[in-house]
Amino acid sequence: MMRAPFEASLQSQLAAEQAPIQSSKFQGRMLEEYNRYLFRGQDYPNPRSSDVTHLARPYSTTPRVSLQGVLDGMYRMKCWPVNWADMGAGRALTMRQVAMMPELAGKVAMTAVDLFDYGLEGLNHEEMTYLESEHPGTTLPTAKPAFAQGNAETVQLPDKPDLITSIEMMHYLDSPLGSIVNWYNQLADDGLLIAATEHPFGPSMLYKGRPDHQDGTMSPAAHFVKNLEDQGIPVAATHSPDWLGGGRYIYDAHNFRTLALRKQAGTRLQLMSPVIEVGIGIVDYKTTFHDARLAASEAIVEVVRQ
């Protein structure tokens, strides 16, 4: 696929910026860690739910909602292989792990999306031995997923994914909400999108020239979630799992660590207030500033029904 010169230039700039940042990271999260990010509280001795877990539960065939359960459930619904794309996949060790699970073998077509094709290069003998002993077959060439090199904000996938995941990447993007819109628009009908981080990514989005209200009323992230809810798109945002007693965790609408959307057939999203400025903090996390003039009606995203 030919890439427009301007887009290619932006990707090159982003790759040059992120190369030294990402090279210091292991880039090797495994399935257990993915589940902790995506479905917070499900790994507790007495599992606790959340809004995101509730949205994903109809897909999962496992008692505790899990990535492997969602993939298996999607396969059972489709009766043919599930397309899963992981944005910012790093070494794609989780995908390699899934590829070698007997219960999922042949059921999932996987695409790892990243600026860099890390593969298994750079892992020492001890690390490779440990991976193979803990997860047999993970290091084999046959376990490697398809790779799509590109900027996750603009990447165009060859096939419509049934599932898109993103783990600990949103803080490095020039437009987190623009990325969510791009991913949603490529999902298959009834597909699921889940983006998760360790630290809340809502507070890192602001309107240029407008105050950052503590209650989130002026937050682009809060507007994004509310606009989708008002327009009938299944969306869930979670900061922490339910309380021990079963009550739902009450959180500020812009202060979430996991965001999930389900694709409604015949819809596309359009971001109405683009990012006009990006700042970089001391830990290489970005703060994005949206154009407040284009969000005067608090409609930062619109649903286009086809």
Buried (B, 14 or more C-beta within 10 A) or exposed (E): EEBEEEBEEBBEEBBEBBEEEBEEEEBBBBBEBBBBBBBBBBBEEEBBBBBBBBBBBEBBBBEBBBBBBBBBBBBEEBEEBBBBBBBBBBBBBBBBBBBBBEEBEEBBBBBBBBBBEBBBEEBEEEBEEEBEEEBEBBBEEEBBBBBBEBBBBBBEBEEBBBBBBBBBBBBBBBBBBBBBBBBBBBBBEBBBBBBBBEEBBBBBBBBBEBEEEEEBBBBBBBBBBBBBBEBEBBBBBBBBBBEEEEEBBEBBBBBBBBBBBBBBEEBBBEBBBEBBEEEEEEEBBBBBBBBBEBBEEBBBBEBEEE
